Amino acid sequence: QGAGGWSPLVSNKYQWLQIDLGERTEITAVATQGGYGSSDWVTSYLLMFSDSGRNWKQYRQKESIWAFSGNTNADSVVYYKLQHSIKARFLRFVPLDWNPNGRIGMRIEVYGCTYRSEVVGFDGKSCLIYRFNQKLMSALKDVISLKFKTMQSDGILLHREGQNGDHITLELIEGKLSLFINLGDAKIHSSNAQINITLGSLLDDQHWHSVLIEHFNNQVNFTVDKHTHHFHAKGEFNYLDLDYELSFGGIPVSGKSGMLSRKNFHGCFENIYCNGVNIIDLAKSQ
């Protein structure tokens, strides 16, 4: 490490430069230069990120690991606006190739801002119940969003139940997320009354994953980490049939669905929003 930037003693594929931003940060862009006044620069590199400094994830774009084109000389700045921002405390720049007539050399700039978030931990025995203020309810559209991370492959993330057996459950099963919608309507005796959509895999990797459930009339959009499944719920599927109560992390004992042996969630939730209401913020202020 000289005054001209980072240049490891040995130039090979096993070097990286790690940055601790001090707190979780939303990173929107990165820029690199070579070593000051030298013939040392990196021509391509990978970007990795982590919350803990232990579990690392590679920046991906277009569904594949993304190699950034680096520098062609020591002093020109190569700036990249990330296609989607990274939320992390730690970054690693991993050189893949460098100037054949020099060594690995990097100066780095990271752009972004502090990431504000509300996080709550669940121990596998608890759940958070939110009761709606009926005056604030819009029957037209329902939007629920959250992020979660866990090392457990199974657990209930979300449950909502109605008077007549209607229920909606979001459950992690063997590392995949399943959305169950049961209309429970006596008027409907067909498979249409039950919907089960599964998205994602290996979601128990201790990284943050995002979930979005949007319901508008009979149209439902279920999104996990940018992958969306659109479907129509046939029959009288209207949230007016459901109680104004949501539980996160498990199913309350009073659950009427007879769903036994389902594990409570063990891990962390971040920024739970229901129709614009910050549920964790609300729970902490009670």
Long-range contacts (C-beta under 8 A, 24 or more apart in sequence): 2-35, 3-36, 4-35, 4-36, 4-37, 4-38, 4-105, 4-107, 5-33, 5-34, 5-35, 5-36, 5-40, 5-105, 5-106, 5-107, 6-35, 6-104, 6-105, 6-106, 6-107, 6-108, 7-35, 7-38, 7-40, 7-103, 7-104, 7-105, 7-106, 8-103, 8-104, 11-95, 11-98, 11-103, 11-104, 13-95, 13-96, 15-94, 15-95, 15-104, 16-48, 16-92, 16-93, 16-94, 16-95, 17-92, 17-93, 17-106, 17-108, 18-53, 18-90, 18-91, 18-92, 19-90, 19-91, 19-92, 19-93, 19-108, 19-110, 20-53, 20-89, 20-90, 21-88, 21-89, 21-90, 21-91, 21-110, 22-89, 23-89, 23-114, 23-115, 24-51, 24-87, 24-88, 24-89, 24-114, 24-115, 24-117, 25-87, 25-88, 25-89, 25-112, 25-113, 25-114, 25-115, 26-85, 26-86, 26-87, 26-112, 26-113, 26-114, 26-115, 27-82, 27-85, 27-86, 27-87, 27-88, 27-91, 27-110, 27-111, 27-112, 28-81, 28-82, 28-85, 28-111, 28-112, 28-113, 29-79, 29-80, 29-81, 29-82, 29-110, 29-111, 29-112, 30-68, 30-79, 30-80, 30-82, 30-93, 30-108, 30-109, 30-110, 30-111, 31-77, 31-78, 31-79, 31-80, 31-108, 31-109, 31-111, 32-68, 32-70, 32-71, 32-77, 32-78, 32-93, 32-106, 32-107, 32-108, 32-109, 33-71, 33-74, 33-75, 33-76, 33-77, 33-78, 33-106, 33-107, 34-71, 34-73, 34-74, 34-75, 34-99, 34-102, 34-105, 34-106, 34-107, 35-74, 35-103, 35-105, 35-106, 35-107, 36-74, 36-75, 36-107, 37-74, 38-74, 38-102, 38-105, 39-74, 39-99, 39-101, 39-102, 39-103, 40-74, 40-98, 40-99, 40-102, 40-103, 40-104, 40-105, 41-70, 41-71, 41-72, 41-73, 41-74, 41-98, 41-99, 41-102, 41-105, 41-106, 42-70, 42-71, 42-93, 42-95, 42-96, 42-97, 42-98, 42-104, 42-105, 42-106, 43-69, 43-70, 43-71, 43-72, 43-96, 43-97, 43-98, 43-99, 44-68, 44-69, 44-70, 44-95, 44-96, 44-97, 45-70, 45-93, 45-94, 45-95, 45-96, 45-106, 46-93, 46-94, 46-96, 47-86, 47-91, 47-92, 47-93, 47-94, 48-91, 48-92, 48-94, 49-86, 49-88, 49-90, 49-91, 49-92, 50-88, 50-89, 50-90, 50-92, 51-88, 51-89, 51-90, 51-207, 51-208, 52-89, 52-90, 52-206, 53-89, 53-90, 55-205, 55-206, 55-207, 56-92, 57-207, 59-86, 67-96, 70-95, 70-97, 70-98, 74-105, 77-109, 84-226, 85-112, 87-115, 87-208, 117-270, 117-271, 118-270, 118-271, 118-272, 118-278, 118-280, 118-281, 118-284, 119-268, 119-269, 119-270, 119-280, 120-268, 120-269, 120-270, 120-272, 120-280, 120-283, 120-284, 121-267, 121-268, 122-249, 122-250, 122-264, 122-265, 122-266, 122-267, 122-268, 122-269, 123-266, 124-152, 124-155, 124-263, 124-264, 124-265, 124-266, 125-264, 126-249, 126-250, 126-264, 127-156, 127-247, 127-248, 127-249, 127-250, 127-251, 127-252, 127-264, 127-265, 128-247, 128-248, 128-249, 128-272, 128-279, 128-280, 128-283, 129-245, 129-246, 129-247, 129-248, 129-252, 130-245, 130-246, 130-247, 130-248, 130-274, 130-277, 130-279, 130-282, 130-283, 131-244, 131-245, 132-244, 132-245, 132-246, 132-274, 133-244, 134-244, 136-275, 136-277, 137-244, 137-275, 138-275, 139-238, 139-239, 139-240, 140-216, 140-217, 141-214, 141-215, 141-216, 141-275, 142-213, 142-214, 142-215, 142-216, 142-239, 142-274, 142-275, 143-212, 143-213, 143-214, 143-215, 143-273, 143-274, 143-275, 143-276, 144-211, 144-212, 144-213, 144-246, 144-272, 144-273, 144-274, 144-275, 145-210, 145-211, 145-212, 145-213, 145-271, 145-272, 145-273, 146-210, 146-211, 146-248, 146-269, 146-270, 146-271, 146-272, 146-273, 147-208, 147-209, 147-210, 147-211, 147-269, 147-270, 147-271, 148-208, 148-209, 148-211, 148-265, 148-267, 148-268, 148-269, 148-270, 149-206, 149-207, 149-208, 149-209, 149-267, 149-268, 149-270, 150-203, 150-204, 150-206, 150-265, 150-266, 150-267, 150-268, 151-204, 151-205, 151-206, 151-266, 151-267, 152-204, 152-263, 152-265, 152-266, 152-267, 153-204, 154-263, 155-249, 155-250, 155-263, 155-264, 155-265, 155-266, 155-267, 156-249, 156-250, 156-251, 156-262, 156-263, 156-264, 156-265, 157-211, 157-248, 157-249, 157-265, 157-269, 158-213, 158-246, 158-247, 158-248, 159-246, 159-247, 159-250, 159-251, 159-252, 159-255, 160-242, 160-243, 160-245, 160-246, 160-247, 161-242, 161-243, 161-245, 161-255, 161-256, 161-257, 162-241, 162-242, 162-243, 163-241, 163-243, 164-241, 165-256, 165-257, 166-241, 166-242, 167-242, 167-257, 168-242, 169-251, 169-257, 169-259, 170-211, 170-213, 171-262, 172-203, 172-204, 172-265, 173-198, 175-200, 175-201, 175-202, 175-203, 175-204, 176-200, 176-201, 176-203, 177-203, 177-209, 177-211, 177-224, 179-213, 179-222, 181-220, 181-233, 181-237, 182-257, 183-233, 183-235, 183-236, 183-237, 185-235, 185-236, 185-241, 187-235, 187-236, 188-234, 188-235, 188-236, 192-234, 192-235, 193-234, 193-235, 195-220, 195-231, 195-233, 197-222, 197-229, 197-231, 199-223, 199-224, 199-227, 199-229, 200-224, 200-225, 200-227, 208-270, 215-239, 246-274, 246-279, 248-272, 248-279
